């Protein structure tokens, strides 16, 4: 059975994650991370995509990206993945795949949901206990969105711009949001929608996505196989 295409609408941000194959590292040192960010910076203008937030972990990457048209993020990820894997394999004397299948992505509603994804992405190193201060993690956009590093290559989303009337006000307001940990329900919701590649947001947002795509855009509960009666259970 052919896989359904991802939800993909122009101008709607997407939360993207790509993992190393078998959860193995896709970055072995800082030179790998620098090269990945260089290739990402080249892929953005080539596809017209806007990057709002990112984090590089040892074995996966999170991106928050808005495409100008359907298919743009797919082209960006294909170009980025192909070029990075070729460079990585040459540098480390290896062959074969690096990524765990296709990247995953979910559509993200504007307003509060985009800012929740900003925080989810940039707080990842703190949740992994790699740092107490997410702004100190060199391989994320956190220091940029809190005004501690120049905004090179990063496009502020309208939801971030709405946090204040100046960049200083916005950065301060965003830092205050970062200081509020995401609760377990919010974390679970973001993970479920990303894993199932659906449309994260308000009911009206999902209804809009469903009307445009003619597909169900909500998540489905995980189903367990029915339990057999005790008399039919296999015995070892």
C-alpha positions as CSV (number, residue, x, y, z in Angstrom):
1,X,0.0,0.0,0.0
2,X,1.4,3.4,-1.0
3,X,2.2,5.8,1.8
4,X,0.0,8.9,1.9
5,X,1.9,12.1,1.2
6,X,2.6,14.4,4.2
7,X,0.3,17.2,5.0
8,X,1.9,20.1,3.2
9,X,0.3,23.5,2.7
10,X,2.0,26.8,1.6
11,X,2.6,29.3,4.3
12,X,1.8,26.9,7.1
13,X,4.8,26.1,9.4
14,X,5.9,22.6,9.9
15,X,7.7,20.9,12.8
16,X,10.3,18.6,11.2
17,X,12.4,15.9,12.8
18,X,15.0,13.6,11.2
19,X,16.7,10.9,13.2
20,X,19.9,8.9,12.7
21,X,19.4,5.3,11.5
22,X,18.8,3.0,14.4
23,X,19.1,6.0,16.7
24,X,22.8,6.2,16.0
25,X,24.6,9.5,16.0
26,X,24.4,11.7,12.8
27,X,26.9,14.1,14.3
28,X,30.2,12.8,15.6
29,X,31.9,16.1,16.3
30,X,31.5,19.9,16.0
31,X,32.8,19.9,12.5
32,X,29.9,17.7,11.4
33,X,27.4,20.1,13.1
34,X,29.0,23.2,11.5
35,X,28.8,21.6,8.1
36,X,25.2,20.6,8.5
37,X,24.3,24.2,9.5
38,X,26.2,25.5,6.4
39,X,24.3,23.1,4.1
40,X,21.0,24.1,5.8
41,X,21.8,27.8,5.2
42,X,22.3,27.0,1.5
43,X,19.2,24.9,1.2
44,X,16.9,27.6,2.7
45,X,17.3,30.3,0.0
46,X,17.4,27.6,-2.7
47,X,13.9,26.5,-1.8
48,X,12.4,29.7,-0.4
49,X,11.8,28.1,3.0
50,X,12.0,30.2,6.2
51,X,13.6,28.7,9.3
52,X,12.3,29.9,12.7
53,X,13.9,27.5,15.2
54,X,16.3,24.5,15.2
55,X,18.3,22.2,17.4
56,X,21.0,19.6,16.6
57,X,21.2,16.7,19.0
58,X,23.6,13.9,18.7
59,X,21.2,11.5,16.8
60,X,18.5,13.8,15.5
61,X,17.5,17.2,14.3
62,X,14.4,19.4,14.9
63,X,13.5,22.2,12.6
64,X,10.5,24.7,12.5
65,X,10.1,25.8,8.9
66,X,7.5,27.6,6.8
67,X,7.4,26.7,3.1
68,X,6.4,29.2,0.4
69,X,4.7,26.4,-1.6
70,X,3.7,22.8,-1.2
71,X,6.8,20.5,-1.8
72,X,9.4,23.1,-0.8
73,X,10.3,21.5,2.6
74,X,10.6,18.1,0.9
75,X,13.0,19.6,-1.6
76,X,14.9,21.4,1.2
77,X,15.2,18.2,3.2
78,X,16.2,16.1,0.1
79,X,18.9,18.5,-0.8
80,X,20.2,18.9,2.7
81,X,20.1,15.2,3.5
82,X,21.8,14.1,0.3
83,X,24.6,16.7,0.5
84,X,25.2,16.1,4.2
85,X,25.3,12.3,4.0
86,X,27.7,12.4,1.1
87,X,30.0,14.8,3.0
88,X,29.7,12.8,6.3
89,X,30.4,9.5,4.5
90,X,33.5,10.8,2.8
91,X,34.8,12.4,6.0
92,X,34.3,9.4,8.2
93,X,35.1,6.7,5.6
94,X,31.7,5.0,5.6
95,X,29.0,4.1,3.2
96,X,25.3,3.6,3.2
97,X,22.4,5.4,4.8
98,X,22.6,7.8,7.7
99,X,19.0,8.7,8.3
100,X,16.2,6.6,9.7
101,X,13.9,6.5,6.7
102,X,11.9,9.6,5.7
103,X,11.9,12.7,7.9
104,X,8.7,13.3,9.9
105,X,6.7,16.6,9.9
106,X,3.5,18.0,11.2
107,X,1.7,21.2,10.3
108,X,1.6,23.7,13.1
109,X,-1.2,26.2,13.8
110,X,-0.1,29.8,14.3
111,X,-0.7,31.7,17.5
112,X,0.2,29.8,20.6
113,X,1.1,26.5,18.9
114,X,4.0,27.9,17.0
115,X,5.6,29.3,20.1
116,X,5.1,25.9,21.9
117,X,7.1,24.3,19.1
118,X,9.8,27.0,19.4
119,X,10.1,26.1,23.1
120,X,9.8,22.3,22.5
121,X,12.7,22.5,20.0
122,X,15.0,24.9,21.9
123,X,14.4,23.2,25.3
124,X,15.4,19.8,23.9
125,X,19.0,20.0,25.3
126,X,17.7,20.9,28.8
127,X,15.2,18.1,28.8
128,X,18.1,15.7,27.8
129,X,20.1,17.2,30.7
130,X,22.9,18.3,28.4
131,X,22.7,21.8,29.9
132,X,20.9,23.8,32.5
133,X,20.7,26.9,30.3
134,X,19.2,26.2,26.8
135,X,20.7,29.5,25.5
136,X,24.2,28.1,26.1
137,X,23.6,25.1,23.7
138,X,25.6,26.3,20.7
139,X,23.8,24.0,18.2
140,X,20.3,25.6,18.5
141,X,18.5,28.8,17.7
142,X,17.8,29.5,21.3
143,X,20.5,32.2,21.8
144,X,19.3,33.9,18.6
145,X,15.6,34.0,19.6
146,X,16.6,35.3,23.0
147,X,18.7,38.1,21.5
148,X,22.1,36.8,22.5
149,X,23.4,36.0,19.0
150,X,22.8,37.7,15.6
151,X,19.8,36.5,13.6
152,X,21.8,35.3,10.6
153,X,19.6,33.1,8.4
154,X,16.8,32.8,11.0
155,X,13.4,34.3,10.0
156,X,11.2,35.4,12.9
157,X,7.7,33.9,12.7
158,X,4.8,36.4,13.1
159,X,3.9,34.7,16.4
160,X,7.4,35.6,17.7
161,X,7.1,39.1,16.3
162,X,3.8,39.6,18.2
163,X,5.6,39.2,21.5
164,X,6.7,42.8,21.5
165,X,7.2,46.0,19.5
166,X,11.0,45.8,19.4
167,X,13.4,42.9,19.1
168,X,14.6,43.5,22.6
169,X,11.0,43.3,24.0
170,X,10.3,40.1,21.9
171,X,13.5,38.4,23.1
172,X,12.7,39.3,26.7
173,X,9.2,38.0,26.4
174,X,10.3,34.8,24.7
175,X,13.0,34.2,27.4
176,X,10.2,34.4,30.0
177,X,8.2,31.8,28.0
178,X,11.3,29.5,28.0
179,X,11.5,29.8,31.7
180,X,8.1,28.1,31.9
181,X,8.6,24.4,31.4
182,X,6.2,22.7,29.0
183,X,3.8,20.5,30.9
184,X,3.6,16.8,30.2
185,X,0.3,17.0,28.3
186,X,1.8,19.6,25.9
187,X,4.9,17.5,25.4
188,X,2.8,14.4,24.7
189,X,0.5,16.3,22.3
190,X,3.5,17.7,20.3
191,X,5.1,14.2,20.1
192,X,1.9,12.5,19.1
193,X,1.1,14.9,16.2
194,X,4.7,14.8,15.0
195,X,4.9,11.0,15.2
196,X,1.6,10.7,13.3
197,X,2.4,13.6,11.0
198,X,-0.9,15.4,11.4
199,X,-2.0,19.0,12.0
200,X,-1.2,20.4,15.5
201,X,-3.5,23.2,16.6
202,X,-7.1,24.3,17.3
203,X,-10.1,22.4,16.0
204,X,-10.7,25.1,13.5
205,X,-7.2,24.8,12.2
206,X,-7.6,21.0,11.7
207,X,-10.9,21.6,10.0
208,X,-9.3,23.9,7.5
209,X,-6.5,21.4,6.8
210,X,-9.1,18.6,6.3
211,X,-11.1,20.8,4.0
212,X,-8.0,21.6,1.8
213,X,-6.6,18.1,1.8
214,X,-9.7,16.0,2.1
215,X,-7.9,13.9,4.8
216,X,-8.3,13.4,8.5
217,X,-5.8,15.7,10.2
218,X,-6.2,14.7,13.9
219,X,-4.3,12.0,15.8
220,X,-5.6,8.5,16.4
221,X,-5.2,6.6,19.6
222,X,-2.7,3.9,19.8
223,X,-4.4,0.5,19.4
224,X,-3.3,-2.7,21.1
225,X,-4.1,-6.1,19.6
226,X,-7.1,-7.8,21.3
227,X,-6.2,-10.1,24.1
228,X,-7.0,-13.7,23.6
229,X,-9.0,-15.6,26.2
230,X,-6.9,-17.5,28.7
231,X,-7.8,-20.8,27.2
232,X,-6.5,-19.8,23.8
233,X,-3.2,-18.3,24.9
234,X,-0.1,-20.1,23.6
235,X,1.8,-22.0,26.2
236,X,5.5,-22.4,26.1
